[in-house]
């Protein structure tokens, strides 16, 4: 994406201020549409359906929280002699299961966000790269002409 220069409201004429307000409203709508399209998750149990919006960051925090909670609950079980082996097995199994499941969910969520981001802003980024490559080619051409001219003078 291109870098934008922030201008204070005092510096803007009235039309520019109105356009800035409209741009902010459109940006908010764009973000809302992006989050709705890329972060909607649901699960159905029987006739009930539960839907939530969760970003890849939220899935990651859930993963870390669940792993830390499971580990914290398992440590006391490993200290009690009759349940030591069972506690270790339950804790290790649940940690690996939770980590594997939530790791996959996080991966899918990250891919969804990246794909939608590329669909929305990919053309803009492509144009920016194209402009930079054109500027580079122009500078290389000028440098080559300058070098050829200098070589012609030295001969």
Secondary structure, 3 states (H helix, E strand, C coil): CCCCCCCCHHHCCHHHHHHHHHHHHHHHHHHHHHHHHHHEEEEEECCEEEEEECCHHHHHHHHHHHHHHHHHHHHHHHHCHHHHHHHHHHHHHHHHHHHHHHHHHHHHHHHHHHHHHHHHHHHHHHHHHHHHHHHHHHHHHHHHHHHHHHHHHHC
